[in-house]
Amino acid sequence: MLRQLKSWSCLLLVLSLTACAWLPQKPQAPRVSLVSVQLISMELLEQRYGLTLRIQNPNDFALNIQGLDFEVELNRMPFASGVAGHHVAVPAFGEALMQVEVSSSVWSLARQLREVGEARQEEFHYRIHGRMSLGRRLTAIPFESAGTIPLIPTTPTR
């Protein structure tokens, strides 16, 4: 009886130690950077922009992105928002480009142009933040990225 109890105890100990390996891994937030911005359309009350995002995966497993929900800020003010429902696979310790579209109101654009004119800025400060949905996961991974966009093209030096 004591021998059987020890056997069951050892089995339970081994199972409990290996159970953690079976749990799904919590992914680290990917790094998202802005690669390019293109004006797609300009209507009276709305503008549409195409953004190219570079998504870098710091995890040791692939991220299968099913969609994004995000916002773009320029100079610390809300500017545009967007969603993307197409699938992108980012390999482990790899990167991928993702094309997304955002919409902005004429008021956001006018406010930004006024700020640039008053401050005589040479660059925009941007921030992209939101969440990305991964396949077969119940939760979304938040992401955030910031950087600058030069307004005055730099000339190459010799």
C-alpha positions in Angstrom: 0.0 0.0 0.0 2.8 2.4 0.9 4.7 1.5 -2.2 1.6 2.2 -4.4 1.1 5.5 -2.6 4.7 6.5 -3.4 4.2 5.5 -7.0 1.1 7.7 -7.4 2.8 10.6 -5.6 5.8 10.4 -8.0 3.4 10.3 -11.0 1.5 13.3 -9.7 4.7 15.2 -9.2 6.0 14.5 -12.7 2.6 15.5 -14.2 2.5 18.7 -12.3 6.0 19.7 -13.3 5.3 19.0 -17.0 1.8 20.7 -16.9 3.3 24.2 -17.2 4.9 23.2 -20.6 1.5 22.3 -22.0 0.0 25.7 -21.2 -0.2 28.2 -24.1 2.7 30.7 -24.1 1.9 34.4 -23.4 3.3 36.3 -26.3 5.5 39.3 -25.9 4.2 42.4 -27.6 5.5 42.8 -31.2 7.4 45.9 -32.3 5.4 47.8 -34.9 7.0 50.6 -36.9 5.6 52.9 -39.6 7.4 52.3 -43.0 5.3 54.5 -45.3 2.2 56.7 -45.7 0.2 57.2 -48.9 -2.8 59.4 -49.4 -5.5 57.1 -51.0 -8.4 59.5 -51.3 -9.5 62.9 -50.1 -13.1 63.7 -49.8 -14.8 66.8 -48.4 -15.1 65.4 -44.8 -12.7 62.4 -44.8 -9.3 61.4 -46.0 -8.1 57.8 -46.4 -4.4 56.8 -46.0 -2.6 53.6 -46.8 0.0 52.7 -44.2 2.7 50.1 -44.4 3.6 48.7 -41.0 6.7 46.6 -40.2 5.8 44.0 -37.5 8.7 42.4 -35.7 8.1 39.3 -33.6 10.4 38.9 -30.5 8.8 35.6 -29.6 10.2 32.1 -30.3 7.0 31.1 -32.0 5.2 32.5 -35.0 2.4 35.1 -34.6 -0.5 34.5 -36.9 -2.2 37.9 -36.9 -5.9 37.7 -37.8 -6.5 41.5 -37.6 -5.7 44.8 -36.1 -7.7 47.6 -34.4 -5.6 50.7 -34.0 -5.3 54.5 -33.8 -2.7 57.0 -35.0 -1.8 60.1 -33.2 0.2 63.0 -34.7 1.9 65.4 -32.3 0.1 63.9 -29.3 -3.3 64.5 -30.8 -5.7 61.8 -32.3 -5.5 61.8 -36.1 -6.8 58.6 -37.6 -8.1 55.2 -36.8 -8.4 51.9 -38.6 -9.0 48.2 -38.6 -7.6 45.5 -40.7 -9.0 42.0 -41.1 -6.5 40.3 -43.3 -4.1 37.6 -42.1 -0.4 38.0 -41.7 2.1 35.4 -40.5 5.1 36.7 -38.7 7.7 34.0 -38.2 9.5 33.4 -34.8 12.2 36.1 -34.4 11.2 37.5 -37.8 9.3 40.3 -39.4 6.6 41.0 -42.0 5.1 44.0 -43.7 1.4 44.7 -43.3 -0.7 47.0 -45.5 -3.5 48.8 -43.6 -5.8 51.7 -44.2 -6.9 54.5 -41.8 -9.4 57.3 -42.1 -9.1 60.8 -40.8 -11.6 63.6 -40.6 -11.1 67.0 -42.3 -11.0 68.5 -38.8 -8.0 66.4 -37.7 -6.2 67.3 -40.9 -6.9 71.0 -40.5 -5.8 71.0 -36.8 -2.5 69.3 -37.8 -1.8 71.7 -40.6 -2.5 74.7 -38.3 -0.2 73.2 -35.6 2.6 72.7 -38.2 2.2 76.3 -39.5 2.2 77.9 -36.0 5.1 75.9 -34.6 7.1 75.8 -37.8 7.8 72.2 -37.2 10.3 70.2 -39.2 8.9 66.8 -38.3 5.7 65.1 -37.1 5.8 63.0 -34.0 3.6 59.9 -34.5 2.3 57.2 -32.2 0.4 54.1 -33.3 -1.3 52.0 -30.7 -3.9 49.3 -30.6 -4.3 45.6 -30.4 -3.8 42.7 -32.7 -5.8 39.5 -32.7 -4.1 36.2 -33.0 -5.6 33.1 -34.4 -7.2 30.7 -31.9 -6.5 33.1 -28.9 -9.1 34.6 -26.8 -7.2 37.7 -26.0 -5.6 40.3 -28.2 -2.0 41.6 -27.8 -1.7 45.3 -27.3 1.0 47.1 -29.2 2.4 50.7 -29.3 5.0 52.4 -31.5 6.3 55.9 -31.8 8.6 57.8 -34.0 9.0 60.9 -36.2 8.2 61.7 -39.8 10.4 64.5 -41.3 8.4 67.3 -43.1 11.4 68.8 -44.8 13.3 66.3 -47.0 17.0 66.0 -46.0 19.6 66.5 -48.7 22.4 64.0 -48.9 25.8 65.3 -47.8 28.9 64.6 -49.7 
